[in-house]
Every structure is written in structure tokens, then in C-alpha cells.
């Protein structure tokens, strides 16, 4: 069974940084595309960043230059380094993996940015 466990959320002031982690078990991590999504209160879920098995990355326009997605295949973990955080980044952040058997989600971690 594929499981994703996220950590690293919290509350920071505007301009601060956080690093989210998502560790995957039950699949061949190095083959998977990994993504981070977020859902802010009363807003639709949006794709924040993606990294393919080959290391190709893509970002939501509003986070380009501030967020960095990376992966450590030896640790089965994907990271989201978030710098220059803004109050509008406040949301629950979820990681998702896409495998040959389907897609799976983590439980989410809350990020709150105060002004």
C-alpha cells in the first residue's frame, strides 16, 4: 500500500522560510512524479510544484523564484523549500505521487504566514 507522510508545516511571519517534507513508502519512489498542491480557505486546490523522475521541475507562477522542489531518491522523500513566504501562501499543503498504479495523496500539513 502506498503511503505519503508530510511534515514541516507551521506558522511563520511574512518573509520567513519553511521546508516541507513528504516521505513515500510502498512504491518505487525514484520512478514517480511528485507534486505539491495547496488549498487555501474558501479556494480551490492548486498545483504548486512538480518534479519528475528525471528531475524536471515546474512551478505555479506565483511561487517561482521563492519555492524550490527537490527529491532525495535514497530517502524516498520530496521536499518543498519555501522562502520569502507571503500571507497568501497560507494553506494546507499536500504532496501527491503518481505511480503506475494510480495517484496517492498525503494527509496535508498546515502552513500559516502572518503579516
NORMOWO-V844349 format. One record per backbone hydrogen bond with DSSP energy under -0.5 kcal/mol. CO is the residue of the C=O (numbers start at 1). NH is the residue of the N-H. E is the energy in kcal/mol with one decimal. If there is no record, write none. Layout:
co:CO nh:NH e:E
co:CO nh:NH e:E
This chain:
co:3 nh:25 e:-2.4
co:4 nh:6 e:-0.5
co:5 nh:23 e:-2.4
co:7 nh:21 e:-2.8
co:10 nh:112 e:-2.8
co:12 nh:114 e:-2.7
co:13 nh:16 e:-2.2
co:15 nh:84 e:-0.7
co:16 nh:85 e:-2.4
co:18 nh:82 e:-3.3
co:20 nh:80 e:-2.2
co:21 nh:7 e:-2.2
co:22 nh:78 e:-2.3
co:23 nh:5 e:-2.2
co:25 nh:3 e:-2.3
co:27 nh:29 e:-1.6
co:28 nh:31 e:-2.0
co:29 nh:32 e:-2.1
co:33 nh:98 e:-2.0
co:34 nh:51 e:-2.8
co:35 nh:96 e:-2.5
co:36 nh:48 e:-2.8
co:36 nh:49 e:-1.7
co:37 nh:94 e:-2.6
co:38 nh:46 e:-2.8
co:39 nh:92 e:-2.1
co:40 nh:43 e:-2.1
co:46 nh:38 e:-2.2
co:48 nh:60 e:-2.6
co:49 nh:36 e:-2.7
co:50 nh:58 e:-1.8
co:51 nh:34 e:-2.7
co:52 nh:55 e:-1.6
co:56 nh:52 e:-2.2
co:58 nh:50 e:-2.2
co:60 nh:63 e:-1.9
co:60 nh:64 e:-0.9
co:61 nh:64 e:-0.8
co:63 nh:66 e:-2.4
co:63 nh:67 e:-2.3
co:66 nh:83 e:-2.2
co:68 nh:81 e:-3.0
co:70 nh:79 e:-3.0
co:72 nh:75 e:-1.1
co:72 nh:76 e:-0.5
co:72 nh:77 e:-1.9
co:73 nh:76 e:-0.5
co:76 nh:24 e:-2.9
co:77 nh:72 e:-3.0
co:78 nh:22 e:-1.9
co:79 nh:70 e:-1.7
co:80 nh:20 e:-2.5
co:80 nh:82 e:-0.6
co:81 nh:68 e:-2.4
co:81 nh:83 e:-0.6
co:82 nh:18 e:-2.1
co:85 nh:15 e:-3.3
co:86 nh:89 e:-2.4
co:87 nh:90 e:-1.7
co:91 nh:93 e:-0.6
co:91 nh:111 e:-2.8
co:92 nh:39 e:-2.1
co:93 nh:109 e:-2.1
co:94 nh:37 e:-3.3
co:95 nh:106 e:-2.3
co:96 nh:35 e:-2.4
co:97 nh:99 e:-0.6
co:97 nh:104 e:-2.3
co:98 nh:33 e:-1.0
co:99 nh:102 e:-1.2
co:102 nh:99 e:-3.4
co:104 nh:97 e:-2.4
co:109 nh:93 e:-3.1
co:110 nh:10 e:-1.1
co:111 nh:91 e:-2.0
co:112 nh:12 e:-2.5
co:112 nh:114 e:-0.6
co:114 nh:14 e:-2.7
